[in-house]
């Protein structure tokens, strides 16, 4: 099976949940299951369906927790779990605590990496600002509030760096939609960029390490500041990436938590978890099969980030997963 991008994976997973929910609860849900918007104002009034968000600029980025918290949408996916934690705490991007609950978390092992050309002999991100290095850097697209761009720019800001400053120093910023797209891969192989600041490292880091790049550590005080927002300290392990000199200190970017608001009925939350179990073999996850015991727990590959919804907790306890 060809590798799908993140939005396609979310869409597939959402459709699987919607299909199973409709089969089980068609009379309760009315005539349709709406994925992200109302089909009409009349439908909203007479038969309010479960609103499942797929992805895109609103339902796949920084705005998704806000849309769920305001009950504009009932269920959405967010990556990484750290963003959900931030929204739940009312930190960083989020100006107030949002009433969010988790239904579970799909596994997606990932870390943030700041890779630079070995030729530059940079030892820390501090060197970039102190020496005003005109980096040609590849990073994620900034055209809407996406989680990757937010995390990268927030970390850089703690070092006193912005992409605008880099450009003022003579650098260049290459923005890409996907971490392993052809533009990114060609830039790494042909050494057209000095640095890659991104997550999704399973798709590009091996290639970068094989082509003369190394990964910088994040200093502990920077990691502590990011922890207050909701990000977890982590490492990129040499065991997984043998070309690294050592384990690299960084931040976690794992997990695709499926979230809802605290007003979702226990019955509906329970039904969603039933549906996920029924379709567990159809979900495109890192492993060959969704592990329901890990889905409802806080694991390295699938952090929850926030409390489980009571209806979800009831389901997982009844089935012996908790």
N, C-alpha and C positions, 0 to 999 in steps of 0.2 A: 504494500500500500504506500502511495506517495505521501511524503510528509506534508501535513497541512499547516497553514499559518494559524496563529492564535485565534483570530476572529472566526475562521472556519471551524476550528475545534469547538469554540464556545457555541456557535450556531448549531452544530451537530448535537452537542450535548443537550442544549436547550430543547431542540426538537424532539429528542428522545424522551425527555422528561414530559414535555407537553403531550406527546402522543400517548404515553402511558397514563398520564393524569386524565386525559380525555376519555380513554377507554374505561378507566375506573370510575370517573366522577362526571360523566357527560351530562347527567341530569342536574347535578348541583352547579356545574359551571355555565350552564346555558348553551347557546348554540355555537359558541366558538371559544378558542383559547387565544387571547391576544398576546403577542410576543413582546411588544414594546410600546404600542400606542393604541388608543381607542379607534375602532373603525367608524364610530359615529357617537355623537353626544347622546342620542337616544339609547344606544347600547350601554353606555356608561351608567345611565340612570336606571334602566329597567333590568339589565342582566350584567352586573359588574363582573367581568371575568378575571381570572388570575392573570396578572400582567407580568410576563416573563421577559426580562431584558436579554438581548443577545450580545451586543457589543457595539463597536463603532465609537464615534467621538463622545457620545454621552454615556452609553451603557457599558463601555469597556474601559473608561479612563477615570480620571480623578473625580468626575462629576457623578459617577454611578452611586457612591454612598449617599450623596446629597439627594439624588432622585429617589432612592429607597427610603431615606430618613424622612422625606417629605410626603411619602406615600404616593408619589407620582408613578411609581413602579413597585411591584411587590417583591420580585426576586431578581437578582442580578449577580453576575460574576465580577470579581475584581482580582487583579494580579499586580503586585504580590499581596500576601496577607498583611504585610506591614502597613499598607495603605488603609485597609479596613481598621486596623488597630488605631491608626492615627485619627481616623474619622470618629471612632468610638470614644476616644479620649478628648476629641476637640482640640487637637494640636496641629501645628504647622499650617497646611493648606486650609484646614477646617477651623472655623471661628467659634464653633460651639460643639458640644458633645452631641452625637447623633444616636438615636435610639435603635441601634442595629443589633441583630442576632444572626448567628450562623446556623445553617442547615447541614454543614459539612464542608470539607475542603478537598478538592481534587489535587492529586500529587503532581508537582512540577518542581524538581530540584533545580535551583538556580542561585547564582551569586552576581553581585556587581563587580565588574573588573575595569580597572584603569590601566590599559596596556599602552606602553610607549616603546619606540624604537630603541634598541640597545645602543645605537650609534650616538644618541643624545646624552648617554651616561647620566640620566636623571635618577636620583635616588628617592625623591619624594615629590608629591604635588607642590610642596612649598618651593621647590627649585624653580618651578614654572613661573610663579609670580615674582619671586625674588630676582630672577634673571630676565623677566619679560620675554620668555621664549616664544617666538612666533610659530606656534604649533599648527600643523595641518591635521585636524582632528576629525574623525568620523564618529558621529553620535546619532541619537534617535531624533526623529522629526519633532519640530516644535509647533506645528500648525494648530494643535488643539491641546487641551490640558491632559496629556497622557502621563501615566505613572512613571515610566522610565525617564522621560525628560525632566519631570519634577525631581526625582531622586538624584539624578546626576547633577543637575544645576544646584540643588540644595547642598549637596556635598561640596561641590566646587566653591560655593559661596562661603562656606566655613573656612576655606583656605584663602579667601579674598580674591577668587578668580571668577570671571564671567566669560562667556563666549565672546561678548562684545569687546572686552578688554583684549582677548587674544587676537581678535581681528584688528584692533587698533595697534597692536604690536607687530602686525604684518602677517598674522596667521590666517588660516582659512578653516571654515566649518563645513563639513560635508554631512548633511542630514539624510538619513535613510529611513524608510518605512519599516523594514524588517532587519533583524540583526545578521541574517545570513544571505541577504539579497546579492544579486550578481554585482551590483556596483560596489558594495562593501568587499566582497571576495576579491574582485579584480584590484581594488585599491590596496588590499593587503599583499597580494601576490606580487604586484608590480611596485610595491613600496611607494604608492602615491600619497599616503598619509603617514604622519609621524606617530599618531596615537589613535586608539579606539577606546572610547568611554561608553560602556553599554552593559546590559545584562544579556540574557539569552546565550550564555557563554558556551553551552554545549554545541552551539551551532557555528561558532567562529573562533573560539580561543585556541583550539588545537592548531588551526591554520595560521593564526598569528604567531604562536610560539615557534612554529616550524619555519617562519619567514622573518626571523630576526627581531621579534618583539618580546618584551618582558612585562610582568605585572607588578605594579607598585603596591606596597602596603598602605593601608589607611591607618593613620596614627590613632592611638587609643583614645585621646581626648576628642577627636573627631567622631569616633564611633560612639563614645558616651553621649555626645550631643544628639546624634541621630537616634540613639536608643530612647531618649526622652520623648521623641516623636512617635516611636512605634517600631522602628527597625531593630532587628536582632543582630548582635555581633556574630560573625561566622568566619570561616576560612575557605579559601580555594585549596583543596588538598593536593599535595604533590603526588600522592598515591593515585589520584585520578588523572593528573596531568604531569607525567614524568619529566617533561621538559622544564618544569619549574625548578628553581634552585631549592626552594623550601615551601612549606605551607605559607600562603599569603593571607594576611589579615584583611578582612573586608566586611561587608554587610550582606545579610541574606536577602534573596529576592524570590523566595520559593512560595508555592501554593497558589491555587485558584479557589479561594473560598466562595461558596455560593451563599449569598446573604439575603436577609429579609428584614422587615421592621418588627418591632415588638408587638404590633397590633395584629399580625397575621394569626388567624385562629390556630389553636393547637391541632385541630382536626386536619386542617390544610397542610400544616407543617409535617404532620405525621404521614399524610398521603403523599407528599412530595418525596419523603424518605423511602416510602414503600415503592414508589415509582422508580427512584434511582436504583434501588436494589433489584427490581424486576428487569431493568435494562442495563445492569452493571457490566455485562459482557460487550455491550455496544459502544461504551464510552471510549473515546480516543485518549488514553492516559499514557504516562511514561511506561508503566508496566503493561503486560499483556492483558491484565484483568484488574478491575477496580477492587481494591481491598477494603471492604466495608468497615472492618475493625479500625483501620488507619484513617479512613475517611472521616470518622467522627471524633478523632483524637488529635492532640497537638503533636505532630511529628515533624521531623526535619524537612521532609519532602512536601508535607501538606500542613503547615501551621494553621490553626484556626484563627488566632488573633483576637477573637471576641467570644463571649459566652454562646453556647448552643441555645437555640430556641427551645422552650419547654416541650413543645410537641415533638421536636426532633429528638430531644433527650429521652422522652418517653419511648419512642420507637426503638432507639438504639439499646436502651436498657432492656426492653421486652425481648429483643432478639439476642441479647447476650453479648453485644458489642461493647457495652460499657459496664 
